[in-house]
Amino acid sequence: MKKILLICFFIVAAFAVYFFIDNEQNIAFLSSEESERVESQVSEIKRITESDSKYNKEIAFLIDMKIPSGKNRFFVYDLKTKKILDQGLVAHGSGSETGIKGKLKFSNIPNSFSTSLGRYSIGNHYMGKFGKAYKLYGLDETNNNAFKRDIVFHYYYDVPYKEKDGYICNSQGCPMVNKKYFDRLAKIIDSSESEIVMSIYY
C-alpha cells in the first residue's frame, strides 16, 4: 500500500512540475505585473462564461492597454490550459490620448473616439467600410454603449504586423489590428459555436 501511495505521489509531483514549467515558458515574455493583470481578467471572464452557456469557455481575447501600442498587447488566451496561444498589435482610440507618454484615458461616451474598458461579447461579422468586421457588445457599465457607438473589431492596413519602437496609428475607439493578424483571429471567431469574450483592461 505504501509503495502504491509513493508512486501516486511521484506522478502527481511530476505533473505539477511539468505544468509549472510549461506555464512559465509560455508567459515568460510577460512581466510579473502583466501576468497579474492577465490572471485578474481571466478570473472575471470565467465568472461570465460559467454563468451563461452562450459564451465560449475555452478561448478569450485579452487586450492590455498598459502595454505600449507598438508592442504585442492583444492576446488569444486558452482558458483551459492557461496559455497564451497568439499575440499581436492593436490600436486604441485617438480620444484615449492624453499627451502624456504612457498614460491613456478611457470613455464610454458617444463621439469621444476613446477606447472603452471592460468585457465585450463578439457578435456576428458584417462587411463595412474597413472590410470584414465584428460587432461588439459591451458587458459592463464602462462599455455598454459600444454597439451604439459603432465600436467594432476590425482590421486596418496601417496597423503594423510586427512590433516596433514607439507607437502605432490610432482608431476611432475600435480595437483595430493588422489584416494578417485579423485573419487568424477571424478563423477562431468563425469556428466558435459560442460567443467569445474580449476583455480590454488597463
N, C-alpha and C positions, 0 to 999 in steps of 0.2 A: 504493500500500500504506500509506504514511504517513497519507494522508487518511482511509482506512478505519479505521486504528488510532485516529486522533484523534477520529473520530465515535463509535467504540465507547467511548472514554474519557469523552466528554461524556455519553453515555447512562448509563453506569454511575454517574458522578458525580451526575447529576441524580436518578437513582433513590435513591442513598444520601442525598442531601439531603432528598428527599421523605419517605423512610422516617423519618429522624430527626425532622423537623418534625412529622410525623403522630403519631409515637410520643410525642413530648414534649407535644403538645397533649392527647393522651389521658390522660396520667398527671400533668398539671400540678397537679392538686389534691392529689397525694401529696407528702409531704416526701421529702427525699433518703433519710432513714433508712427510711421506709415503702417506698419504691421498692426499696431494697436488700433488704428483707425479702421483698418480692414476688418478686424475681429469685431469691433463695435458695430459696424454696418451689417456684417453677416448675421449677428445676433438679432438685429431688428428685422432683417429680411426674412429670416427663418420664422420669426413670430408672425409675419404676414403670410408666408407660404403655407405654414402649418395650420393656419386658421381658415384657409379657403382653398378648396381643391382646384380652383381655376388658375392658380399660379404655379409656375414651374418650380419644383422642389429640388432640382438638380443644378441648374445654371442661373447665375445672376450677373449683371453688369455693374461694375463699380467705377465711379469717376471721382478721383481725389483732387479737388481744386486747390489744395495746399501745395501740390506739386506744380512747378512752372509749366506753362503750356508747351514749351519746347522739349519737354521730357515726357516719356510714356506715363500716362496717368489714367488711361481707360483700360480697365482690366476685365477679362472674362474669367469668372470665378466658378469653380466646381464646388457646390455646396456639400457634396457627399465626401469627396476626397480632400477637401480643404486646400485645393491647389489653384494657382493662377494658370489658366490654360493659354491665354493670349493677352497681348497688350499693345497699345498704340497711342498716338497723339490724339487729342481732342481739343477743339477751340471752345472758348467761353464767350459770353455775350459782351459786346462793346460797352454796354451800360454797367458792367461789373468793374470796369477800370476805375481806379481811384487816383491815378497819377503818382502813387507811391509804389515803388518796386516791391513785388512780393505780397502786396495787400490787395484783396478784392472785396467788393461789396455785392450783395445779392438782393433781388427784389422779385416779388410776385405780381407787381403792378403792370397792367397792360401798357404797351408802348414804352416801357422802361429800357428795352433792349438788354436787360440783365438776365443772367443765369439765375434760376431758382433752385435752391437746395431742397432735398427731400427725395422720397421714393416715388418712382414712376412705374406705371404699368405700360408695357409696349403693346400698342394695338396693331390694327391692320395697316398694310402698306398701301400707298397710292402713288400716282405719278404726278409730281408737282413741278415747279419751276427749276428745282435742283435735280430733277430726275426721280428715281425711286426714293421714297421716304416713308417713315413710320410715324403714325400718330402716337402721341404720348399723353397719358392721363395721370395727373398729379394725385398722389395718395395721401398727402399731408397738407396741413394748413399753409405751409410755406410755398406750396407749388400747385394748389388746387385750381389756379387759373390757367394752367398750362394749355389746355385744349382751347380755351377762349383766346389765349394769346397767340395761337398758332405755333406753339413750341413743338417741334417735331425732331425726330432723329434722322439726319440726312448726311450726305457727303458733299464735299466741295473740293475742286481740283487744287485750290491754293493751299490747302492744308498739307503740309509735308508728310511723307510716309515714314521717314526716319527721324530720329532725334536730332536736335540741333541746339547750339548755344543760343540763349536769348529766348525770344517769344515768337509765337506764330500769329497768324491773322485772327480776327475776332468774328463772331457770328452776331446775329441779332437776338441772341438769347438761347438759341438751339445748341444742343450738343452736336457738333459738326466734325466729321472725321475725313480722312483721306479715302478716295474711291476704292483703292486696293484693300484697305482695312475694312471698309464698309461692306465690301462684297463677302468677306469672310464672316462678318457678323450677321449679314443678311441670311446666309445659309443656316446659321444657328437659329435665328428667329423663325425663319420659314419652316424649318423642320420640327419646331417645337409644337406639340399639341396643346400646350397650355401657355399662359401669358408669362413672359419673362419680366422680372422686376429689375429696373435700373435705379441705382442709388447715386445721387450727386451730393457730395459732402465736402466739408471744409474744416 
